[in-house]
């Protein structure tokens, strides 16, 4: 593990850019960016288009380690290059942004008001490749829809079980048990989730740390115990479908929580913008999210 990256993630100011749209979410991300589905004819061309979008964001002068701690990449992005360097290498060596890899393969069907992750085949070999590419850590997402104790327990059990495998590979896992912002039981689910995570953190061994990526809570500073826990390197917030305006307003009310936004980060960016307009829009977005992450 790179100690310089560890220190930056643990103590630096800024937020984590989520640039990890995968096969299922890529068409919508491209459509929002102004690239219609008739502009590609197969998955390979679709991923070419999304890599062009991500490259434009990452190479923009607005995107750098002064305000951005890390970036989460999709596996396809990890295997590609940016300006002649591997994507993760470019992020760290050129931009001083710590690279993370999304490792989950999507969600299983809903059971007990929650969706655990599908099995991750060949996780060991993927983690080996991640290390070879210079990744610092990983990210994996589950979804909680109801305040069902059994469902929430299953999600947290799986997140920590896979998280331990990632720790054994000398990578830092971002555990992401997302609570659906439209859940009719969101506040109660947040109480249950907080307790389940706290109950497992002390089981981590000596120098093991995890990061958490959580839905912005209904009660301000609800996750304060997690933020202060010695086994938690950082707690990030997902935008979860909130607009950037609402996401940043909620985030600013949660002390010590930083952003890890995807849709809220790229809101307002389009392929049709010239470089000056694009860079200005991205700079404004980053400034807004950075400010909310600094409370």
Protein Blocks (a to p, Z undefined) as FASTA:
>chain_A
ZZklmmmmmmmgcddddfkbcfklmmmmmmmnopafklpcbfklmmmmmmmmmmmmmmpm
klcfklmmbdcddfklmmpceehiafklmmmmmnopacdddfbebjaddeehiacdddde
hklmmmmmmmmnopabdcdddddfbfcfklmmmmmmmmmmmmmmmmmnopacdddddddf
kbcklmmmmmmmmmmmmmmmmmpgfklccdddddddfbghklmmmmmpmklmbacddehl
pafklmmmmmmmmghiacddfklmmgoiafklcfklmmmmmmmmmmmmmmmmmZZ
